Amino acid sequence: MKYVLRYAMASDVDFARVRALFPEHRQHWDVFRAERTLLAIGPMEDPAEGALAIFTSREAAEQFARSDPFVTGGVVGNWDVTGWQEAILEPLSDSRVQVVASTRQAPCLDQSMKASGKRSTSDTPGEYPERSKMPASASTSSTRRV
């Protein structure tokens, strides 16, 4: 059994705040990767729709969320953890893990916005349009509002 942590962004999310918190968020996930409890993490195609992560235990997922700078910094509106019975999941192997280095603070956000065809509301690279209120999670499992 694995455990999926789902994030819904705060209704008033400021993507400049997301970019500012990203280095701390990355350091946070590095700890869980080193402990081998975090198997995967990333935003949805449109980052305003939230993100998900897969953990080896419910305890690790909940601990991650409670102390994640994205949660404590107010960019995540709510989160939940639910069990997942994986049918296929490649085993974690140090030889298969690749770290993508970038000079940008939050490359996943920039790539996701480009891939979805979203355009900036300004001429400043890396700026994101404001988003409307995110829908509440339909899950009934371990939901936390922050």
N, C-alpha and C positions, 0 to 999 in steps of 0.2 A: 504494500500500500504506500502510495505517495500522497502528498498534501499540496493542494494548490492554493496559493495566496492570491486573491484578486483585489486590486485597488480601483476605486472610482475616484476620479479627480474631484477636488472641491469645486463647488458651483462657480466660484469666483476666482478660479485658478489663474495665476499670473505666470506665464511661461518664462518671464525674466527671473522670477523667484525659483522656478524649477531649475533653470540653468545655473543659478547661483548656488543652489543646494546640491547639484549633481556630484561635485567632487567628494563631498561628505557621504552621499548616498553610495557612491562607488566604493569608497573605503569600507563602508558598512557591509556591502555585499561581499567584498574580498575576504572579510573575516569568516563569513559563513561558507564561502567556497573553500577556504583553507581547512575548515573543519569538515568539509565534504558533506555538509547538510543541505547546501543550496545546489540544485542540479541545473536549473535554467532560470533566466530572468529577462524581462524586457517589456517594452510598451506595446500596446496594440498598434495596428497600422496607423491609426489616427491617435496620437498620444493623448488627446483630450478625452478619449474613450477609456483611458486607464491603462493598467498594466497587469501582468501576472508573473508569478514565480512558482517554481516547483521545488518542494523540500522533501527530505527523507522522513521527517516527523512533524506532527502537529505542533509539538512544543517549539521546535526550531522556527517554524513558520510564524507562530504567534510572537515569539521572542523577537524575531526579525522585525515584524510590523510595529510592535510596541516601541522599539528603539530606533526605527528608521528615520533619518532626518527629513525625508519627504512627509512622513506622518507627523512628527513632532514640529516640523516647520510649517504645517498647515496647507500643503499642496494636495494632500490626499483627504478627500471628504469622508470616505468610509472604506473599510476593508473587511474581508471575510476569508475564512479558511475552510476548505471542504476536502474531504477524503477523495482520492482518485485511485481507482484500480487500473493501473496501466496494463495494456495488453502487449505493447512493444515499447521498449525504452532502451536505448543503447547504454551499456554500462559506462560509467565515468572512468576515463583513463587519462592519466597525465600526458601521455603521448598524443592524445587526440584533442586536447584542450588548446585552443589558440586564443591569445589575447590580442585584441585589435587595438593598436596604438593610434592615437589621434591627437592633434594639437587643439582640437575643439573641446570644450567642456562637456557637451552633451551631444555627441555625434548621433546617437540613436534618435533624438528628437528631430534634428535637421534632416536625416535620411528619411524618416517616416513622413515628414511634411512634404518633402520633395516627391516621394513615391506616390503620395495620395493626390498630388497635383494642387495642394493648398498653396495659396499665395499669401505673402505677408501683407499686413495692413499698412506697412511703412516701407521706405526704401532701404532700411537698415537690414543688412544680412542677419539672419537668425531671429528676427522678430516674428512673432506668431499672432494671428488674429485672436481676438477675445472669443471665448466660447460660451455658449448658453449653458444653463443648468444641466448637469448630468442626470440621467435617469437613476433612480434608486435600484440597488441590487435586488434581484428576484430571489436570491438565495436565502434559505432559512438557517444557514449554518454560521456560527461564530461571528456574526456581524458586529463590528465596532464602529461607532461614530466618534470622530475626534473633534 
